[in-house]
């Protein structure tokens, strides 16, 4: 499978109240898919905006957060703190996802 189609793992959008999991990752265990959904949805419920988990060209899992310019509820400081907390609490999961990505696209 081409690496470009695999770059985005998942994301959640506060404005549309939607979660997206890239169909290329349907083979992940259901418990992992559920955990990703919980992480992303709770993130946008807490700070607003849009969160995307994607892989860099080197295979590192990145957390990208954006928001609408007119979203006065978006908590930029809370967003940074939540990302740091998410990385710490889910270090093992993220490392496993990076290894999975490497095996698929390596």
CNS distance restraints for C-alpha pairs under 8 A (distance, minus, plus):
assign (resid   1 and name CA) (resid   5 and name CA) 7.61 0.50 0.50
assign (resid   1 and name CA) (resid   6 and name CA) 7.58 0.50 0.50
assign (resid   1 and name CA) (resid 104 and name CA) 7.19 0.50 0.50
assign (resid   1 and name CA) (resid 105 and name CA) 6.70 0.50 0.50
assign (resid   2 and name CA) (resid   6 and name CA) 6.67 0.50 0.50
assign (resid   2 and name CA) (resid 105 and name CA) 6.91 0.50 0.50
assign (resid   3 and name CA) (resid   7 and name CA) 6.16 0.50 0.50
assign (resid   3 and name CA) (resid 105 and name CA) 5.56 0.50 0.50
assign (resid   5 and name CA) (resid  24 and name CA) 7.73 0.50 0.50
assign (resid   6 and name CA) (resid  22 and name CA) 7.63 0.50 0.50
assign (resid   6 and name CA) (resid  24 and name CA) 6.52 0.50 0.50
assign (resid   6 and name CA) (resid  55 and name CA) 7.88 0.50 0.50
assign (resid   6 and name CA) (resid 101 and name CA) 7.93 0.50 0.50
assign (resid   6 and name CA) (resid 105 and name CA) 7.87 0.50 0.50
assign (resid   7 and name CA) (resid  54 and name CA) 5.34 0.50 0.50
assign (resid   7 and name CA) (resid  55 and name CA) 4.90 0.50 0.50
assign (resid   7 and name CA) (resid  56 and name CA) 6.97 0.50 0.50
assign (resid   7 and name CA) (resid  57 and name CA) 8.00 0.50 0.50
assign (resid   8 and name CA) (resid  22 and name CA) 6.64 0.50 0.50
assign (resid   8 and name CA) (resid  52 and name CA) 7.23 0.50 0.50
assign (resid   8 and name CA) (resid  53 and name CA) 6.24 0.50 0.50
assign (resid   8 and name CA) (resid  54 and name CA) 4.20 0.50 0.50
assign (resid   8 and name CA) (resid  55 and name CA) 6.36 0.50 0.50
assign (resid   9 and name CA) (resid  21 and name CA) 6.19 0.50 0.50
assign (resid   9 and name CA) (resid  22 and name CA) 5.50 0.50 0.50
assign (resid   9 and name CA) (resid  25 and name CA) 7.20 0.50 0.50
assign (resid   9 and name CA) (resid  52 and name CA) 7.58 0.50 0.50
assign (resid   9 and name CA) (resid  53 and name CA) 5.51 0.50 0.50
assign (resid   9 and name CA) (resid  54 and name CA) 5.20 0.50 0.50
assign (resid   9 and name CA) (resid  55 and name CA) 7.28 0.50 0.50
assign (resid  10 and name CA) (resid  19 and name CA) 7.51 0.50 0.50
assign (resid  10 and name CA) (resid  20 and name CA) 5.31 0.50 0.50
assign (resid  10 and name CA) (resid  21 and name CA) 4.31 0.50 0.50
assign (resid  10 and name CA) (resid  22 and name CA) 5.81 0.50 0.50
assign (resid  10 and name CA) (resid  36 and name CA) 7.51 0.50 0.50
assign (resid  10 and name CA) (resid  52 and name CA) 5.86 0.50 0.50
assign (resid  10 and name CA) (resid  53 and name CA) 5.39 0.50 0.50
assign (resid  10 and name CA) (resid  54 and name CA) 7.09 0.50 0.50
assign (resid  11 and name CA) (resid  19 and name CA) 5.80 0.50 0.50
assign (resid  11 and name CA) (resid  20 and name CA) 5.21 0.50 0.50
assign (resid  11 and name CA) (resid  21 and name CA) 6.68 0.50 0.50
assign (resid  11 and name CA) (resid  37 and name CA) 7.98 0.50 0.50
assign (resid  11 and name CA) (resid  40 and name CA) 6.21 0.50 0.50
assign (resid  11 and name CA) (resid  50 and name CA) 7.26 0.50 0.50
assign (resid  11 and name CA) (resid  51 and name CA) 5.30 0.50 0.50
assign (resid  11 and name CA) (resid  52 and name CA) 4.13 0.50 0.50
assign (resid  11 and name CA) (resid  53 and name CA) 5.97 0.50 0.50
assign (resid  12 and name CA) (resid  17 and name CA) 7.42 0.50 0.50
assign (resid  12 and name CA) (resid  18 and name CA) 5.67 0.50 0.50
assign (resid  12 and name CA) (resid  19 and name CA) 4.30 0.50 0.50
assign (resid  12 and name CA) (resid  20 and name CA) 6.16 0.50 0.50
assign (resid  12 and name CA) (resid  37 and name CA) 7.89 0.50 0.50
assign (resid  12 and name CA) (resid  40 and name CA) 5.51 0.50 0.50
assign (resid  12 and name CA) (resid  41 and name CA) 5.82 0.50 0.50
assign (resid  12 and name CA) (resid  44 and name CA) 6.84 0.50 0.50
assign (resid  12 and name CA) (resid  50 and name CA) 5.76 0.50 0.50
assign (resid  12 and name CA) (resid  51 and name CA) 5.44 0.50 0.50
assign (resid  12 and name CA) (resid  52 and name CA) 6.70 0.50 0.50
assign (resid  13 and name CA) (resid  17 and name CA) 5.62 0.50 0.50
assign (resid  13 and name CA) (resid  18 and name CA) 5.36 0.50 0.50
assign (resid  13 and name CA) (resid  19 and name CA) 6.49 0.50 0.50
assign (resid  13 and name CA) (resid  41 and name CA) 7.92 0.50 0.50
assign (resid  13 and name CA) (resid  44 and name CA) 6.80 0.50 0.50
assign (resid  13 and name CA) (resid  49 and name CA) 6.36 0.50 0.50
assign (resid  13 and name CA) (resid  50 and name CA) 4.50 0.50 0.50
assign (resid  13 and name CA) (resid  51 and name CA) 6.67 0.50 0.50
assign (resid  14 and name CA) (resid  18 and name CA) 7.00 0.50 0.50
assign (resid  14 and name CA) (resid  41 and name CA) 7.89 0.50 0.50
assign (resid  14 and name CA) (resid  44 and name CA) 5.36 0.50 0.50
assign (resid  14 and name CA) (resid  45 and name CA) 6.61 0.50 0.50
assign (resid  14 and name CA) (resid  48 and name CA) 5.49 0.50 0.50
assign (resid  14 and name CA) (resid  49 and name CA) 5.43 0.50 0.50
assign (resid  14 and name CA) (resid  50 and name CA) 6.04 0.50 0.50
assign (resid  15 and name CA) (resid  48 and name CA) 7.79 0.50 0.50
assign (resid  15 and name CA) (resid  49 and name CA) 6.97 0.50 0.50
assign (resid  15 and name CA) (resid  50 and name CA) 7.84 0.50 0.50
assign (resid  19 and name CA) (resid  37 and name CA) 6.79 0.50 0.50
assign (resid  19 and name CA) (resid  40 and name CA) 7.61 0.50 0.50
assign (resid  19 and name CA) (resid  41 and name CA) 6.95 0.50 0.50
assign (resid  21 and name CA) (resid  25 and name CA) 7.26 0.50 0.50
assign (resid  21 and name CA) (resid  33 and name CA) 7.85 0.50 0.50
assign (resid  22 and name CA) (resid  26 and name CA) 7.49 0.50 0.50
assign (resid  28 and name CA) (resid  32 and name CA) 6.49 0.50 0.50
assign (resid  28 and name CA) (resid  33 and name CA) 6.58 0.50 0.50
assign (resid  29 and name CA) (resid  33 and name CA) 6.51 0.50 0.50
assign (resid  30 and name CA) (resid  34 and name CA) 6.02 0.50 0.50
assign (resid  31 and name CA) (resid  35 and name CA) 6.14 0.50 0.50
assign (resid  32 and name CA) (resid  36 and name CA) 6.21 0.50 0.50
assign (resid  33 and name CA) (resid  37 and name CA) 6.26 0.50 0.50
assign (resid  34 and name CA) (resid  38 and name CA) 6.20 0.50 0.50
assign (resid  35 and name CA) (resid  39 and name CA) 6.14 0.50 0.50
assign (resid  36 and name CA) (resid  40 and name CA) 6.17 0.50 0.50
assign (resid  37 and name CA) (resid  41 and name CA) 5.91 0.50 0.50
assign (resid  38 and name CA) (resid  42 and name CA) 5.86 0.50 0.50
assign (resid  39 and name CA) (resid  43 and name CA) 6.11 0.50 0.50
assign (resid  39 and name CA) (resid  86 and name CA) 7.77 0.50 0.50
assign (resid  40 and name CA) (resid  44 and name CA) 6.47 0.50 0.50
assign (resid  40 and name CA) (resid  51 and name CA) 6.53 0.50 0.50
assign (resid  40 and name CA) (resid  52 and name CA) 7.93 0.50 0.50
assign (resid  41 and name CA) (resid  45 and name CA) 6.10 0.50 0.50
assign (resid  42 and name CA) (resid  46 and name CA) 6.08 0.50 0.50
assign (resid  43 and name CA) (resid  47 and name CA) 6.20 0.50 0.50
assign (resid  43 and name CA) (resid  48 and name CA) 7.42 0.50 0.50
assign (resid  43 and name CA) (resid  51 and name CA) 7.60 0.50 0.50
assign (resid  43 and name CA) (resid  79 and name CA) 7.97 0.50 0.50
assign (resid  43 and name CA) (resid  82 and name CA) 7.28 0.50 0.50
assign (resid  44 and name CA) (resid  48 and name CA) 4.36 0.50 0.50
assign (resid  44 and name CA) (resid  49 and name CA) 5.81 0.50 0.50
assign (resid  44 and name CA) (resid  50 and name CA) 6.43 0.50 0.50
assign (resid  44 and name CA) (resid  51 and name CA) 6.94 0.50 0.50
assign (resid  47 and name CA) (resid  73 and name CA) 7.41 0.50 0.50
assign (resid  47 and name CA) (resid  74 and name CA) 5.48 0.50 0.50
assign (resid  47 and name CA) (resid  75 and name CA) 5.11 0.50 0.50
assign (resid  47 and name CA) (resid  76 and name CA) 7.61 0.50 0.50
assign (resid  47 and name CA) (resid  78 and name CA) 6.44 0.50 0.50
assign (resid  47 and name CA) (resid  79 and name CA) 5.95 0.50 0.50
assign (resid  48 and name CA) (resid  67 and name CA) 7.43 0.50 0.50
assign (resid  48 and name CA) (resid  73 and name CA) 6.68 0.50 0.50
assign (resid  48 and name CA) (resid  74 and name CA) 5.08 0.50 0.50
assign (resid  48 and name CA) (resid  75 and name CA) 7.14 0.50 0.50
assign (resid  49 and name CA) (resid  65 and name CA) 6.98 0.50 0.50
assign (resid  49 and name CA) (resid  66 and name CA) 5.77 0.50 0.50
assign (resid  49 and name CA) (resid  67 and name CA) 4.25 0.50 0.50
assign (resid  49 and name CA) (resid  68 and name CA) 6.87 0.50 0.50
assign (resid  49 and name CA) (resid  71 and name CA) 7.82 0.50 0.50
assign (resid  49 and name CA) (resid  74 and name CA) 6.25 0.50 0.50
assign (resid  50 and name CA) (resid  65 and name CA) 5.58 0.50 0.50
assign (resid  50 and name CA) (resid  66 and name CA) 5.24 0.50 0.50
assign (resid  50 and name CA) (resid  67 and name CA) 5.91 0.50 0.50
assign (resid  51 and name CA) (resid  63 and name CA) 6.94 0.50 0.50
assign (resid  51 and name CA) (resid  64 and name CA) 5.70 0.50 0.50
assign (resid  51 and name CA) (resid  65 and name CA) 4.56 0.50 0.50
assign (resid  51 and name CA) (resid  66 and name CA) 6.67 0.50 0.50
assign (resid  52 and name CA) (resid  63 and name CA) 5.88 0.50 0.50
assign (resid  52 and name CA) (resid  64 and name CA) 5.12 0.50 0.50
assign (resid  52 and name CA) (resid  65 and name CA) 6.43 0.50 0.50
assign (resid  53 and name CA) (resid  61 and name CA) 6.67 0.50 0.50
assign (resid  53 and name CA) (resid  62 and name CA) 5.70 0.50 0.50
assign (resid  53 and name CA) (resid  63 and name CA) 4.80 0.50 0.50
assign (resid  53 and name CA) (resid  64 and name CA) 6.37 0.50 0.50
assign (resid  54 and name CA) (resid  61 and name CA) 5.64 0.50 0.50
assign (resid  54 and name CA) (resid  62 and name CA) 5.28 0.50 0.50
assign (resid  54 and name CA) (resid  63 and name CA) 6.59 0.50 0.50
assign (resid  54 and name CA) (resid  64 and name CA) 7.57 0.50 0.50
assign (resid  55 and name CA) (resid  59 and name CA) 5.25 0.50 0.50
assign (resid  55 and name CA) (resid  60 and name CA) 5.30 0.50 0.50
assign (resid  55 and name CA) (resid  61 and name CA) 4.51 0.50 0.50
assign (resid  55 and name CA) (resid  62 and name CA) 5.79 0.50 0.50
assign (resid  55 and name CA) (resid  98 and name CA) 7.76 0.50 0.50
assign (resid  55 and name CA) (resid 101 and name CA) 7.99 0.50 0.50
assign (resid  56 and name CA) (resid  60 and name CA) 5.23 0.50 0.50
assign (resid  56 and name CA) (resid  61 and name CA) 6.44 0.50 0.50
assign (resid  56 and name CA) (resid  62 and name CA) 6.67 0.50 0.50
assign (resid  59 and name CA) (resid  98 and name CA) 6.08 0.50 0.50
assign (resid  59 and name CA) (resid 101 and name CA) 6.77 0.50 0.50
assign (resid  59 and name CA) (resid 102 and name CA) 6.35 0.50 0.50
assign (resid  60 and name CA) (resid  98 and name CA) 6.08 0.50 0.50
assign (resid  61 and name CA) (resid  94 and name CA) 6.73 0.50 0.50
assign (resid  61 and name CA) (resid  97 and name CA) 7.70 0.50 0.50
assign (resid  61 and name CA) (resid  98 and name CA) 6.24 0.50 0.50
assign (resid  63 and name CA) (resid  83 and name CA) 7.34 0.50 0.50
assign (resid  65 and name CA) (resid  79 and name CA) 7.93 0.50 0.50
assign (resid  67 and name CA) (resid  71 and name CA) 6.78 0.50 0.50
assign (resid  67 and name CA) (resid  74 and name CA) 6.97 0.50 0.50
assign (resid  75 and name CA) (resid  79 and name CA) 5.88 0.50 0.50
assign (resid  76 and name CA) (resid  80 and name CA) 6.44 0.50 0.50
assign (resid  77 and name CA) (resid  81 and name CA) 6.34 0.50 0.50
assign (resid  78 and name CA) (resid  82 and name CA) 5.92 0.50 0.50
assign (resid  79 and name CA) (resid  83 and name CA) 6.13 0.50 0.50
assign (resid  80 and name CA) (resid  84 and name CA) 6.30 0.50 0.50
assign (resid  81 and name CA) (resid  85 and name CA) 6.18 0.50 0.50
assign (resid  82 and name CA) (resid  86 and name CA) 5.93 0.50 0.50
assign (resid  83 and name CA) (resid  87 and name CA) 6.15 0.50 0.50
assign (resid  84 and name CA) (resid  88 and name CA) 6.32 0.50 0.50
assign (resid  85 and name CA) (resid  89 and name CA) 6.07 0.50 0.50
assign (resid  86 and name CA) (resid  90 and name CA) 5.87 0.50 0.50
assign (resid  87 and name CA) (resid  91 and name CA) 5.49 0.50 0.50
assign (resid  87 and name CA) (resid  94 and name CA) 7.73 0.50 0.50
assign (resid  90 and name CA) (resid  94 and name CA) 6.07 0.50 0.50
assign (resid  91 and name CA) (resid  95 and name CA) 6.13 0.50 0.50
assign (resid  92 and name CA) (resid  96 and name CA) 6.18 0.50 0.50
assign (resid  93 and name CA) (resid  97 and name CA) 6.19 0.50 0.50
assign (resid  94 and name CA) (resid  98 and name CA) 6.17 0.50 0.50
assign (resid  95 and name CA) (resid  99 and name CA) 6.29 0.50 0.50
assign (resid  96 and name CA) (resid 100 and name CA) 6.13 0.50 0.50
assign (resid  97 and name CA) (resid 101 and name CA) 6.08 0.50 0.50
assign (resid  98 and name CA) (resid 102 and name CA) 6.11 0.50 0.50
assign (resid  99 and name CA) (resid 103 and name CA) 6.17 0.50 0.50
assign (resid 100 and name CA) (resid 104 and name CA) 6.31 0.50 0.50
assign (resid 101 and name CA) (resid 105 and name CA) 5.93 0.50 0.50
assign (resid 101 and name CA) (resid 106 and name CA) 7.33 0.50 0.50
assign (resid 102 and name CA) (resid 106 and name CA) 4.45 0.50 0.50
